[in-house]
Amino acid sequence: MWAMVLKEMRQVRRDRRTLAMMVVLPVLLLVVFGYAARFDVAEIRVVPVGDQVASAAQQLPEPFTVLAATDDDPVDVLRRGDADVAIALEGGTPTAHVDGSELFTAQASQQAFAGIAAAGGPSIDVVVEFNPDLETSAVLVPGLGGLILVFVGSLITSLGVVRERQAGTLEQLAVMPLRASDVFVGKVAPYFVVASVDLVVVLGVGSWLFGVPFNGNPAWLAIGSLLFLFTALGIGVLISTVSDNQGQAIQLALMTVLPQVLLSGLIFPLSSMAAGVRWIGYLLPLTWFNVLARGVMLKDAPLSALALPLGVLALMAVVVSTLAVWRFNTELRPAGPGDTDLDPARRQDVPAEVTS
Amino acid sequence: MTALARVVGLRRDFGDTRAVDGVDLDVASGEVVGLLGANGAGKTTLIRMLLGLLPPTAGHVELLGGPPSPAARRHLGYVPQGLGLYADLTVQENLAFQAAAFGVAPARLDDDLCAAVDTVVGDLSLGVRRRVAFAAALGHAPRLLVLDEPTSGVGPLGRSELWDTIHDTVDDGAGVLVTTHYMDEAEQCDRLVVLSRGRVVAAGTVAEVVGDDMVVEVVADDVAAALARLEGAGLVALPAGRRVRVIATSPTSVRAVLGPDATLEEVPATLEEAFIAAVGHDRAAA
């Protein structure tokens, strides 16, 4: 038994990257997620609609933060994502329209308005928009579609190039007259199709089983999904090109999937996270897909409100795809005398070279 | 003849280890050049630099008249040691992929291989897999065929068939660079380059590599005892029936070990003996 233990310890010690992940990752995850895993809402953004409520709204206590007043329709204000709450005077009664697509913020708003009334303050009617019953499924299903794409895209694709390298077929690809972009597109195309079908099924079944509404324009969601999928697949391919074996690829893929589950706003509201952690969230593709999917499905958000998530996803897709093709290029292009440093993707060749 | 591949002063270091050290080599159309060397001699490293899979530390590589490039690779057929086939695809699917990548029609298979076209490559015997790899590498009629130990693990009949294919390819005008450590295969090459510790220790035709090397052939009643005594004296000796052949030495040295009455004669060395002598000299000089 001791021989087995010793052998395993030697193997673990030799796989430096895995060892580093085992030691550093738990601490990192603890710190990041400790700051992220909060359901309490620190700030609720309020936009007063009309001059009549603008001055009264200034009296709202924390956690309300009152923004500049507007004359727009209060539901449109929420649709654009300009506020969590829009207060208007309707039939002589102040009415707070609450964005139901942000579950915890909406619940906190309801409690806060109830607290104001109980403390003898003005009674404010509360109307929850987009998700009147504050159904958890309505908030989760749009983002879950994205999560499925992350799993299919990043986790499964991450094994692709590693498998080729371990089987020795990557070398054969390298002597074929294929361009790096050919290989990239060829690698991701099948997963692109599978993940697209997955997305349609998840959203379709989610809507059918849980009654999640689909109020917006499917075209915007389709475009956003394509961009998001390209990003997720590109991340998978990138992971694959920097991993020496399938174990490392899975570990790295999980390192990209886990933060997206916890820091994208899918479960914990972004507004509740510490600023540093929130900015990590802004760098994650699922954060923007989540904003897009909720915006389209629940809020029927206008293009002006969807432009930011669409733009960020497009930028991410371009950057990640370019990086993935560049990495493929370093693997496949003919090596010349100037390339004296071994490409990390080829480092597993060293022992074989020296001993063969 | 046109040089399809040429390397000049090629060197490759891995840290403190020099895997290839100042190798010159060329392959012309219509010839089979054999890279001969023991395990670790640098054969695979040399091939991978020639193909542009590995950057050389120093030296010059020319493939089809220029540096290794995607354009040059279009005229290249390569069968690596691992064969480069997808084990989870059928023979037909593998061939179709390679053909599509090179923009040609799928390779035609021999009748006996046709029976296996729908079989997943991972389920085939090693010999059949090697033949499929050959078919895939030859499907686009390459001008240069590079084979890294193409018959390793294949039986005598299979090896013979694979060498028939190599000769057919050369007859069609292609050049072939092949690594091997089988002497009978090396003898089928038009020219040999013998590597030891990454350096060329002999080169030329089989006759040129053997040159005027002689071995001392000893007639012994007790072959095992004679071998033990010769090897104990630091000589390299190989059994050959009821005789012992002593490499890279003189009759005087052998008599000094076996006694003045030993029955022996000097005879021409075989390729294997010349190879052992060349590598032995190189290692002794290290």
Interface residues (C-beta under 8 A of the other chain):
Chain A: A167 G168 T169 E171 Q172 A174 V175 M176 P177 L178 R179 R333 P334 A335 G336 P337 G338 D339 T340 L342 R346 D349 V350 A352 E353 V354 T355 S356
Chain B: R12 F14 T17 A19 N39 G40 K43 T44 T45 R48 M49 L51 G52 L53 L54 P55 P56 T57 A58 G59 H60 V61 P67 P68 S69 P70 A71 A72 R73 R74 L76 Y78 P80 Q81 G82 L83 G84 L85 Y86 A87 Q98 A101 F102 G103
